[in-house]
């Protein structure tokens, strides 16, 4: 189950158990439409993807020192282009 999608789509859900399902604050089961959950696209996924792919800070500093600002901007922009916002 995509817990992030469920929490985003169903704000009344406070806990999720992959076996028992989604529950509200009173412990009542919340019916989940898996078609909607599976179709949900995380609007913040690009942030995690970019963070994982950006060069490390030492590598970025080395790139700045040896290649200058243009080389650094090119490397960063390549990641931004690969994982655009929204």
Backbone torsions as a table, in degrees:
resi	resn	phi	psi	omega
1	UNK	NA	139.3	178.1
2	UNK	-86.3	95.8	-175.9
3	UNK	-62.9	-40.2	179.8
4	UNK	-60.7	-41.4	179.4
5	UNK	-65.1	-43.4	-178.6
6	UNK	-62.8	-46.4	178.8
7	UNK	-62.4	-35.9	-179.6
8	UNK	-72.2	-39.7	-175.1
9	UNK	-83.9	-33.7	-176.6
10	UNK	-118.9	85.3	-175.8
11	UNK	-62.9	-18.8	179.5
12	UNK	-76.7	-13.8	-179.7
13	UNK	-74.9	129.7	178.2
14	UNK	-116.2	-22.6	176.1
15	UNK	-140.8	149.3	178.1
16	UNK	-134.0	130.3	174.8
17	UNK	-122.7	126.4	-176.8
18	UNK	-60.6	-21.7	178.4
19	UNK	-94.2	-49.7	-175.6
20	UNK	-80.7	-27.0	-179.4
21	UNK	105.7	-162.3	-177.7
22	UNK	-96.1	138.9	-177.2
23	UNK	-126.8	148.1	174.6
24	UNK	-88.4	-174.7	-175.5
25	UNK	-64.0	-22.2	179.9
26	UNK	-94.5	4.3	-179.6
27	UNK	84.5	7.5	178.2
28	UNK	-80.4	141.0	179.0
29	UNK	-70.6	134.5	176.7
30	UNK	-104.1	123.9	179.3
31	UNK	-70.8	129.5	-176.3
32	UNK	-113.2	132.9	174.8
33	UNK	-91.7	102.6	-176.7
34	UNK	-63.6	-26.0	176.6
35	UNK	-63.3	-43.6	178.8
36	UNK	-68.6	-43.6	-180.0
37	UNK	-61.4	-45.7	-178.5
38	UNK	-69.4	-24.4	179.1
39	UNK	-84.7	-13.6	-176.7
40	UNK	-65.4	136.1	177.1
41	UNK	-114.4	123.7	-178.8
42	UNK	-66.3	116.3	-178.5
43	UNK	-68.9	-12.2	179.8
44	UNK	-107.1	7.4	-177.9
45	UNK	-59.6	-36.6	-178.2
46	UNK	-59.4	-30.6	-179.2
47	UNK	-65.7	-45.3	179.2
48	UNK	-68.1	-39.7	-179.9
49	UNK	-64.4	-43.6	178.3
50	UNK	-63.8	-46.6	-177.7
51	UNK	-58.5	-37.9	-179.5
52	UNK	-71.3	-25.4	-173.5
53	UNK	-103.5	-19.5	177.7
54	UNK	-59.0	146.0	173.2
55	UNK	-61.9	153.0	177.3
56	UNK	-61.7	161.2	179.0
57	UNK	-58.1	-46.4	177.2
58	UNK	-58.5	-39.4	178.4
59	UNK	-67.1	-37.1	177.4
60	UNK	-65.9	-41.8	178.1
61	UNK	-64.3	-40.1	176.9
62	UNK	-63.1	-41.6	178.0
63	UNK	-62.5	-41.8	176.4
64	UNK	-61.9	-45.0	-176.9
65	UNK	-65.8	-46.3	-174.6
66	UNK	-88.4	-30.4	-174.5
67	UNK	-111.5	-13.0	179.7
68	UNK	83.3	177.5	-175.8
69	UNK	-61.2	-38.1	-178.4
70	UNK	-64.3	-40.9	178.8
71	UNK	-65.1	-41.1	179.2
72	UNK	-63.8	-47.5	-180.0
73	UNK	-60.2	-39.6	179.7
74	UNK	-62.8	-43.7	-179.6
75	UNK	-64.9	-43.8	-179.5
76	UNK	-68.2	-42.0	-178.5
77	UNK	-64.5	-32.9	178.4
78	UNK	-61.2	-40.1	178.4
79	UNK	-69.8	-42.5	179.0
80	UNK	-61.5	-39.4	179.3
81	UNK	-68.3	-36.2	-179.1
82	UNK	-68.8	-35.0	-179.4
83	UNK	-125.8	77.6	-178.8
84	UNK	-70.5	158.5	175.4
85	UNK	-65.7	140.6	174.6
86	UNK	51.4	NA	NA
